[in-house]
Amino acid sequence: MVGFGQHLMVDGYGCNPQKLQDINLIYGLLEELPENIDMHKIMPPYVFRYEGLKPEDWGISGFVLIAESHISIHTFPEKGYLSLDIFSCKKFEMEKAMSYVKEAFEIKTFEKNLLNRGLEFPKDIGMSRRVVTKDRIRVIDGGKVEACY
């Protein structure tokens, strides 16, 4: 993993509409998933029903803050669709998370994208200081070294 962390984005299609509207199922998933992928909840999940501007756009949305960042989900039961994000500064077992979510909602097909975010995030301040200092030192005529600040 490079940078600040991994951001897994999942779009699930052909999901079980009954499960997509089950607020208790979604709460339970957000309650259990962090521990299953070795993350640490810092608050209970927050889950609510959303009424869309179009009648078919209603669904359940929820998120849980974890010490490593967050997990969020949005469901659209009328469309058999869900979107899920897992953003973490700590590497996690993406396939384990995917398997858990696919089974919970009976996802038929899905798209997944994994981004490495914060590529220039200084995880090691000492190393970052050395890199920056090295970038600011230049050699001028005659081999003399000069710092450029």
N, C-alpha and C positions, 0 to 999 in steps of 0.2 A: 504494500500500500504506500502510496506517495501522497504527501500533503497532509491536510487536516483530517480527511476521512472519506469513507465510502458513502455513496448515496444510491440506494437501490430503489428503483421506481418500477412498479408492476401495474400493468393494465390487464385485468381479468375479464374474459368474455364468456358468455354462455353459463354464467353462474346460476346456482339454485336461487330463484327469487325469494323463496321463503326464508332462506338463510340470510340473504342480503337485507331483509327487513327485521331480523331478529336482534333487537337491541341488546338482549342479554348475551347472545352468542358473540356479538362484536365486542361488548365490554369484556367478556371472558377471554377473547383472543388477545386484546390489548393488555389484559391483566397477566396472561401466561406467557405470551411470546417473548417479552424481554428476557425472562429467566431461561427460556428454552434456547436462546442464542447468546447466553452469557452476558446479558446487559443488566442494568440496575435501575429499577423504577425510583424516581424521586417524588412522585405523586401518584395518586390513583388515576386510572383512566377517566377521561371526560368524554361522554358519548351523548349525542342528542339526535333527534329527528329533525330533518330539514324539509320544509315545503318549498319546492321550486316555483319559479315564475310561471312555468308551464306545468300542468298537472302531472305529466309523466316524469318530471325531473326531481320528484321528492326522493328522499333517501335517508340513510343514517350516516353521520359523520362522527369521527372520534379520533382522539389522539392521546398519547401518553408521553410525558417528558421522562427521559431517562438520563442518567448521569452522563452518558455518552452522546446524547442529543435528543432525538425524538422518533416516534413511530406514529404515522397518521393513516387513516383510511376514510374513504368516501364511497358509499354504495348507491346504486341506482337500480332498485328492484324491478321497475317496469322495463328496464333495458338489459337486465341480466349482467350488469357491468359493475366493476369496482376498480378503484385506484388505491394503491397502497404505496407509502414511502417509508423507508427505513434509512435514517441518516445517522451515522455513528462515527465518532473520532477513533473508534477502536475497530479493528478488523473483526468481522463476524462471518458465521457460516451461512452464506447466501442460499445455498441449496437446501439447507435445513429449514430456513425461514420460508422459502418458496414452497417446500413440501407441506409445511404446516398450514399455510394459507390456502394452497390449492385444495387440500383435503377438507378444510373447514367450510369452504364455500362451493365445493364441487366444480371448480373452474374447468371448463372444457378446453379453452385455448387462452394463451396469454402472450403479452409482450413484456420483456424485462430489459431494463437499461441500468447499467452500473456506471456511475461517474466517480472519479477521484476528485474531490473538491478541495479547494484551498491549496493548490499545488505549491505556492510559495509560503505557506504557513510555517513559521519558525518553531518546529517542535523542540529543537535543541538550541537554546539561546547561545551557548558557547560556540557551537558549530556555526550558527548564523552569524555571530560576531566575526569569526575567522573568515568566513566567505565574504562578508561585507568589507572587512579590512583589506583582504587580498584584492578585491575589486577596486579599492580606492588607492592602492599603491601603484605608482607607475615609474617606469625607468625613463630617465631623461638622458640627454647627450652625455657621453663619457661614462655611462654605467652608474651614475648617481641615482639613488632611490629617493623618491619624494612622495609623501603622503598627500592625497588630494581629498580634502574634506569640505 
